[in-house]
C-alpha cells in the first residue's frame, strides 16, 4: 500500500473519530449516525472496511429508526435539530415529536484483541529490522496501531515497541563488538544507517500514537526514543564506548601525522553523535578530542621551538591552524571550530608569545629591523587570536622604537646635520607606517603606539623644533626644485606629522618665522604656493593666532612691491637713470617680522643718500609711521672689475657690500679699520670676512696671514687674481645652520618671555569661570589649555600666579592658603 493511500486512510479515520464523538454528545445528524453505526458493527471492531462504508452495515441500523427520515425535527441525545427545514404541511393530523437516542447495546470486543494486534505489529518491526519490509502492508499496520490506541492499548503498544527495539539494538551491539580493526567504524556506521531507516518506517506506522498517546502521556516520541535507545545500548555500551573514542582519536592523530584517512566515514560517525544530541557529541568525542589536541600541540610546539627560528615556527603554527579548520569543515561539527582553534592558539602561540617575540636574531626586533613584512603580518594574524597577543607585540615594538629613536636624537654625530637628522626621522616614520599598514592591518592601536614613541624621543632633543624648521627651510629654498606639486604636498604633510609630535610648538614658530623671513626677503623660496600651503596646514593644526603674523609677512611683501613701484616712478621722473644706485625696499610691520632692534651698520654714502630719499617718499605717503633700517637682512648686487680686466656681478649681503665698498678707496684694510668704518657687530663681521676671503671660488679678498679664523690683527687685500666661470657670483655669508650657544640662549629667553602672557591669560580665563580653585587644579587646567602650543612648567605657572596676586587679579583664601579666588 502506498503512503498516499495510507494518508487518505488517516484522514478518513479522523472523520470517523469526530463522528463518534459527536454521537456521544448528541450533536450528530443521520449521516453521521450511520457512520457511527457502521463503525460499531465493522468486522474489525473498529474502522470499517471499504465495503462496509459503501453497503449496509451488519445489524441493519435503520431498523431501529423506521420513520426517522420522515420526521420534521429530529433530535439526537435529547436535543432538537433546529437547523433542519420544516416539512411541508399536510392534511394528516399533527404527530407528537419523538427523541432519538444513542444505541443501547454494547459492542463486544475479542478479549485477545490487543495481543493479536500487537503480535502483528511486533512481527512487522522484526521484518523491518531484518530488511524484509517490502512484503508488509503499511496501510494495515497503521490501522492496527490506530485501533490499539483508539481502544486504550497505547501503553501496551509503546512498551512493546521499546522492548522490541532494545532487543534488536542489543543484537546490533554484539555484531559491532565483534568487528575487528578498521571494520569497527564501518560496522557501526552500517548498523546506524539500518537503525535510522527502520526508525523512519516505525515512526510512520505509529504516527497516530505519536500524535495522541505520546503527547497525552508525556512519553518520548518514537524517533527520539529510537535515538535514546541507540545512545544507551550502543554508544554508551562499556565495550563500545571507549573503543569508539579511541578509534576516532587515533584516526585524527594519524591524519595530523600525515596519513590519509577515510574522512567520509569520520563525518558519518561524528554526525551520528550530533544526531544523538549535542551533549553526547561533546561528552563522547569533543572533550577527549580537545584534550588530545592540547597534548599533541604542547609536545609539538616544544619540538618546533628547539628546531626552528621565529619565522619558521610561525609558518608551522599557521599551517597547523589551517589544518584544524579544514578538519572541522570536512568531518566535525561547526561548533567545534572555535574550540579546537582556541586549543591551537593557546598551545602554539599563547604559551610561547614572549619567547617568540624576543627570540634572538629572528624575533620581532629582527623582523622590524629587516623589514620582513610577510613574517610580521603572520605574527600579527596569529597573535591577535590570543587575548594579550597584540599587546605583547605592541609593547615590544614601542620599546624598540623608543630605543632606536633615542639613539637617533641624542647621538652627537647625527646632530651635526639638522636636515639629515629630520630626514632620518621621516624615513623611520615612513618605515613603521608601511609596516602598520601592510603587516598590522592598519591597526589604530599600533598607530597610537607609534605616535606615542615618536612624541617621546623627538622631545628628548630640545633642538628638534629648530631642526624641523631648518629642514623646511632647506626644502623650500632648494630641496624641492623641479618637484611636482603633489610631491611638495607630500613632503609638507610629513613635516606637519613631525610638527604634531612637538611639545614646544611655539619654539618651532619662532625659528620658522626667522627662516621664512630670510626666504622672503632674499627671494629664494621655490614657490609662494608651497609657503602658503604650509601656513594653511599650520593654521589648521594650531589656529589663527599661530599663523596670523606669518600671514602678515606675506601681506607686507605685497604692499612693499606696490610701494616700490611708486618710488621707482618718482625716481625716474627726478633723476636720470644710472646716476644713483637702484634701491629695492621691503617695508616690514614691526611685530610680524623677527627684526633685531640692535642691528646696526654704517652704510656707504651712495647708498645712504638713496635710502634718505625713500624714507622721505614713504613718510610723505604714510603719516605717523617710523622707519628703522634692518641692514642685517638686506642684500646687494655689486659690479666689480678685477686686475685682469674680468668683470663680475657679485650678489652679497648688506654687510658684505659695506666691507667691499671700502676697497674702492684702498687696496689693503685691517680688521680694526673695517670694524671702525662699518660699525658691524663683531660676530657678524667675522662671518662676513670669512665668506669674502676664505671660501674657495668666492674669495674676492685675501687675508694675511692665511688661517681659518678671523683675528683682530688680520689684514685684508683686494684679490686682483679672482676668477670665476660665472658672470654672476653669489657670495653667501658663512652661517652655521644651527644656532650658536649664545644665540640659542637668546632665542630660549625670547620664547620664555612670550609664554608668560599666554600663561597668565589662561589662568585668568580659568579663574574667571571657576571663581575659586586650588593650586593643583589650576596647574592641570592651564597645562590642558596650552599643551597645543607648548607644555608649561608648573614652576613657571606658580610664578605667574604670584604675579597675578601682586597685580590683584587673584587672592589667596584666608582660611585655606592653597585656594585662589578671582577678583572681579
Secondary structure, 3 states (H helix, E strand, C coil): CCHHHHHHHHHHHHHHHHHHHHHHHCCCCHHHHHHHHHHHCCCCCCCCCHHHHHCCCCCCHHHHHCCHHHCCCCEECCCECCCCCCCCCCCCCCCCCCCECCCCCCCCCCCCHHHHHHHHHHHHHHHHHCCCHHHCCHHHHHHHHHHHHHCCCHHHHHHHHHHHHHHHHHHHHHHHHHCCCCHHHHHHHHHHHHHHHHHHHHHHHCHHHHHCHHHHHCCCCHHHHHHHHHHHHHHCCHHHHHHHHHHHHHHHHHHHCCCCCCHHHHHHHHHHHHHCCHHHHHHHHHHHHHHHHHHHHHHHHHHHHHHCCHHHHHHHHHHHHHHHHHHHHHHCCHHHHHHHHHHHHHHHHHHHHHHHHCCCCCCHHHHHHCCCHHHHHHHHHHHCCCCCHHHHHHHHHHHHHHHHHHHHHHCHHHHCCHHHHHHHHHHHHHHHHHHHHHCCCCCHHHHHHHHHHHHHHHCCCCCHHHHHHHHHHHHHHHHCCCCCHHHHHHHHHHHHHHHHHCCCHHHHHHHHHHHHHHHHHHCCCCCHHHHHHHHHHHHHHHCHHHHHHHHHHHHHHHHHHHHHHHHHHHHHHHCCCCCCCCCCCCCCCECCECCCCCCCCCCCHHHHHHHHHHHHHHHHHCCCCCCCCCHHHCEEEEEEECCCCCEEEEEEEHHHHHHHHHHHCCCEEEHHHHHHHHCCCHHHHHHHHHHHHCCCCCCCEEEECCCCCCCCCCEEEECCCCCCCCCEEECCCCCCCCCCHHHHHHHHHHHHHHHHHHHHHHHHHHHHHHCEEEHHHHHHHHHHHHCCCCCCCHHHHHHHHHHHHHCCCEEECCCCCCEEEECC
